[in-house]
Amino acid sequence: MRTVLFTPAARTEMIHAQDWYEAELPGLGERFEAAVNDVLERVCENPRQFPVVRAGLRRALLHGFPYALIFAMKSDDGITVVACFHGSRNPMHWHRRV
Protein backbone atom coordinates (compact mmCIF):
# COMPACT_ATOMS: atom_id res chain seq x y z
CA MET A 1 0.00 0.00 0.00
CA ARG A 2 1.29 3.45 -0.86
CA THR A 3 1.63 6.17 1.74
CA VAL A 4 -0.42 9.31 1.07
CA LEU A 5 0.74 12.65 2.45
CA PHE A 6 -0.97 16.00 2.03
CA THR A 7 0.96 19.24 1.94
CA PRO A 8 -0.38 21.70 4.52
CA ALA A 9 -1.95 23.80 1.73
CA ALA A 10 -3.69 20.77 0.18
CA ARG A 11 -4.98 19.61 3.58
CA THR A 12 -6.36 23.10 4.29
CA GLU A 13 -8.08 23.24 0.88
CA MET A 14 -9.67 19.85 1.42
CA ILE A 15 -10.94 20.75 4.90
CA HIS A 16 -12.34 24.10 3.71
CA ALA A 17 -14.15 22.41 0.82
CA GLN A 18 -15.56 19.73 3.10
CA ASP A 19 -16.71 22.34 5.63
CA TRP A 20 -18.31 24.44 2.87
CA TYR A 21 -20.26 21.47 1.51
CA GLU A 22 -21.37 20.47 5.00
CA ALA A 23 -22.62 24.01 5.67
CA GLU A 24 -24.57 23.96 2.39
CA LEU A 25 -26.29 20.66 3.13
CA PRO A 26 -25.78 18.42 6.16
CA GLY A 27 -24.15 15.18 5.06
CA LEU A 28 -22.71 16.64 1.86
CA GLY A 29 -19.37 17.22 3.55
CA GLU A 30 -19.24 13.52 4.39
CA ARG A 31 -19.99 12.67 0.75
CA PHE A 32 -17.13 14.97 -0.31
CA GLU A 33 -14.79 13.21 2.12
CA ALA A 34 -15.90 9.84 0.76
CA ALA A 35 -15.20 11.02 -2.81
CA VAL A 36 -11.70 12.09 -1.74
CA ASN A 37 -11.09 8.71 -0.10
CA ASP A 38 -12.40 6.85 -3.16
CA VAL A 39 -10.09 8.69 -5.54
CA LEU A 40 -7.16 8.22 -3.17
CA GLU A 41 -7.75 4.47 -3.23
CA ARG A 42 -7.62 4.56 -7.03
CA VAL A 43 -4.48 6.71 -6.94
CA CYS A 44 -2.78 4.25 -4.60
CA GLU A 45 -3.75 1.27 -6.75
CA ASN A 46 -2.48 2.75 -10.01
CA PRO A 47 -1.29 6.36 -9.98
CA ARG A 48 -0.19 6.21 -13.62
CA GLN A 49 -3.80 5.94 -14.77
CA PHE A 50 -4.21 9.68 -14.10
CA PRO A 51 -3.08 12.29 -16.62
CA VAL A 52 0.07 14.32 -16.20
CA VAL A 53 -0.83 18.01 -15.86
CA ARG A 54 2.65 19.33 -15.26
CA ALA A 55 6.06 17.69 -15.06
CA GLY A 56 5.88 15.21 -12.21
CA LEU A 57 2.27 16.03 -11.27
CA ARG A 58 -0.94 14.18 -12.06
CA ARG A 59 -4.62 15.05 -11.66
CA ALA A 60 -7.32 12.82 -10.19
CA LEU A 61 -10.89 14.09 -10.55
CA LEU A 62 -13.36 13.57 -7.73
CA HIS A 63 -16.59 11.84 -8.70
CA GLY A 64 -19.63 14.04 -8.13
CA PHE A 65 -17.71 17.19 -7.17
CA PRO A 66 -15.90 19.81 -9.28
CA TYR A 67 -12.60 19.14 -7.50
CA ALA A 68 -9.36 17.41 -8.38
CA LEU A 69 -6.44 16.19 -6.35
CA ILE A 70 -3.10 17.19 -7.81
CA PHE A 71 -0.44 14.73 -6.71
CA ALA A 72 3.14 13.63 -7.21
CA MET A 73 4.44 10.08 -7.11
CA LYS A 74 7.47 9.63 -4.88
CA SER A 75 10.16 7.02 -5.45
CA ASP A 76 9.49 5.37 -2.08
CA ASP A 77 5.95 4.27 -3.09
CA GLY A 78 4.51 7.42 -1.59
CA ILE A 79 2.00 9.88 -2.97
CA THR A 80 2.08 13.57 -2.08
CA VAL A 81 -1.09 15.56 -2.67
CA VAL A 82 -0.11 19.15 -3.41
CA ALA A 83 -3.58 20.59 -4.08
CA CYS A 84 -7.27 19.90 -3.60
CA PHE A 85 -8.37 22.13 -6.40
CA HIS A 86 -11.77 23.43 -7.56
CA GLY A 87 -12.02 23.09 -11.33
CA SER A 88 -13.13 26.69 -11.91
CA ARG A 89 -10.12 28.23 -10.16
CA ASN A 90 -7.04 29.49 -11.93
CA PRO A 91 -4.49 26.63 -11.97
CA MET A 92 -1.67 29.10 -11.46
CA HIS A 93 -2.76 29.08 -7.81
CA TRP A 94 -1.36 25.59 -7.27
CA HIS A 95 1.37 25.89 -9.94
CA ARG A 96 3.18 28.36 -7.70
CA ARG A 97 3.51 25.72 -4.97
CA VAL A 98 5.75 23.37 -6.91
DOTOR-543297 format. One record per residue (C-alpha): residue number from 1; residue in three letters; x, y, z. Coordinates in steps of 0.25 Angstrom, whole numbers. Example, Ala and Ser with C-alpha at 12.3 -4.5 7.8 and 13.67 -1.06 7.14 Angstrom:
<seq: 1&type: ala&u: 49&v: -18&w: 31>
<seq: 2&type: ser&u: 55&v: -4&w: 29>
***
This chain:
<seq: 1&type: met&u: 0&v: 0&w: 0>
<seq: 2&type: arg&u: 5&v: 14&w: -3>
<seq: 3&type: thr&u: 7&v: 25&w: 7>
<seq: 4&type: val&u: -2&v: 37&w: 4>
<seq: 5&type: leu&u: 3&v: 51&w: 10>
<seq: 6&type: phe&u: -4&v: 64&w: 8>
<seq: 7&type: thr&u: 4&v: 77&w: 8>
<seq: 8&type: pro&u: -2&v: 87&w: 18>
<seq: 9&type: ala&u: -8&v: 95&w: 7>
<seq: 10&type: ala&u: -15&v: 83&w: 1>
<seq: 11&type: arg&u: -20&v: 78&w: 14>
<seq: 12&type: thr&u: -25&v: 92&w: 17>
<seq: 13&type: glu&u: -32&v: 93&w: 4>
<seq: 14&type: met&u: -39&v: 79&w: 6>
<seq: 15&type: ile&u: -44&v: 83&w: 20>
<seq: 16&type: his&u: -49&v: 96&w: 15>
<seq: 17&type: ala&u: -57&v: 90&w: 3>
<seq: 18&type: gln&u: -62&v: 79&w: 12>
<seq: 19&type: asp&u: -67&v: 89&w: 23>
<seq: 20&type: trp&u: -73&v: 98&w: 11>
<seq: 21&type: tyr&u: -81&v: 86&w: 6>
<seq: 22&type: glu&u: -85&v: 82&w: 20>
<seq: 23&type: ala&u: -90&v: 96&w: 23>
<seq: 24&type: glu&u: -98&v: 96&w: 10>
<seq: 25&type: leu&u: -105&v: 83&w: 13>
<seq: 26&type: pro&u: -103&v: 74&w: 25>
<seq: 27&type: gly&u: -97&v: 61&w: 20>
<seq: 28&type: leu&u: -91&v: 67&w: 7>
<seq: 29&type: gly&u: -77&v: 69&w: 14>
<seq: 30&type: glu&u: -77&v: 54&w: 18>
<seq: 31&type: arg&u: -80&v: 51&w: 3>
<seq: 32&type: phe&u: -69&v: 60&w: -1>
<seq: 33&type: glu&u: -59&v: 53&w: 8>
<seq: 34&type: ala&u: -64&v: 39&w: 3>
<seq: 35&type: ala&u: -61&v: 44&w: -11>
<seq: 36&type: val&u: -47&v: 48&w: -7>
<seq: 37&type: asn&u: -44&v: 35&w: 0>
<seq: 38&type: asp&u: -50&v: 27&w: -13>
<seq: 39&type: val&u: -40&v: 35&w: -22>
<seq: 40&type: leu&u: -29&v: 33&w: -13>
<seq: 41&type: glu&u: -31&v: 18&w: -13>
<seq: 42&type: arg&u: -30&v: 18&w: -28>
<seq: 43&type: val&u: -18&v: 27&w: -28>
<seq: 44&type: cys&u: -11&v: 17&w: -18>
<seq: 45&type: glu&u: -15&v: 5&w: -27>
<seq: 46&type: asn&u: -10&v: 11&w: -40>
<seq: 47&type: pro&u: -5&v: 25&w: -40>
<seq: 48&type: arg&u: -1&v: 25&w: -54>
<seq: 49&type: gln&u: -15&v: 24&w: -59>
<seq: 50&type: phe&u: -17&v: 39&w: -56>
<seq: 51&type: pro&u: -12&v: 49&w: -66>
<seq: 52&type: val&u: 0&v: 57&w: -65>
<seq: 53&type: val&u: -3&v: 72&w: -63>
<seq: 54&type: arg&u: 11&v: 77&w: -61>
<seq: 55&type: ala&u: 24&v: 71&w: -60>
<seq: 56&type: gly&u: 24&v: 61&w: -49>
<seq: 57&type: leu&u: 9&v: 64&w: -45>
<seq: 58&type: arg&u: -4&v: 57&w: -48>
<seq: 59&type: arg&u: -18&v: 60&w: -47>
<seq: 60&type: ala&u: -29&v: 51&w: -41>
<seq: 61&type: leu&u: -44&v: 56&w: -42>
<seq: 62&type: leu&u: -53&v: 54&w: -31>
<seq: 63&type: his&u: -66&v: 47&w: -35>
<seq: 64&type: gly&u: -79&v: 56&w: -33>
<seq: 65&type: phe&u: -71&v: 69&w: -29>
<seq: 66&type: pro&u: -64&v: 79&w: -37>
<seq: 67&type: tyr&u: -50&v: 77&w: -30>
<seq: 68&type: ala&u: -37&v: 70&w: -34>
<seq: 69&type: leu&u: -26&v: 65&w: -25>
<seq: 70&type: ile&u: -12&v: 69&w: -31>
<seq: 71&type: phe&u: -2&v: 59&w: -27>
<seq: 72&type: ala&u: 13&v: 55&w: -29>
<seq: 73&type: met&u: 18&v: 40&w: -28>
<seq: 74&type: lys&u: 30&v: 39&w: -20>
<seq: 75&type: ser&u: 41&v: 28&w: -22>
<seq: 76&type: asp&u: 38&v: 21&w: -8>
<seq: 77&type: asp&u: 24&v: 17&w: -12>
<seq: 78&type: gly&u: 18&v: 30&w: -6>
<seq: 79&type: ile&u: 8&v: 40&w: -12>
<seq: 80&type: thr&u: 8&v: 54&w: -8>
<seq: 81&type: val&u: -4&v: 62&w: -11>
<seq: 82&type: val&u: 0&v: 77&w: -14>
<seq: 83&type: ala&u: -14&v: 82&w: -16>
<seq: 84&type: cys&u: -29&v: 80&w: -14>
<seq: 85&type: phe&u: -33&v: 89&w: -26>
<seq: 86&type: his&u: -47&v: 94&w: -30>
<seq: 87&type: gly&u: -48&v: 92&w: -45>
<seq: 88&type: ser&u: -53&v: 107&w: -48>
<seq: 89&type: arg&u: -40&v: 113&w: -41>
<seq: 90&type: asn&u: -28&v: 118&w: -48>
<seq: 91&type: pro&u: -18&v: 107&w: -48>
<seq: 92&type: met&u: -7&v: 116&w: -46>
<seq: 93&type: his&u: -11&v: 116&w: -31>
<seq: 94&type: trp&u: -5&v: 102&w: -29>
<seq: 95&type: his&u: 5&v: 104&w: -40>
<seq: 96&type: arg&u: 13&v: 113&w: -31>
<seq: 97&type: arg&u: 14&v: 103&w: -20>
<seq: 98&type: val&u: 23&v: 93&w: -28>
***
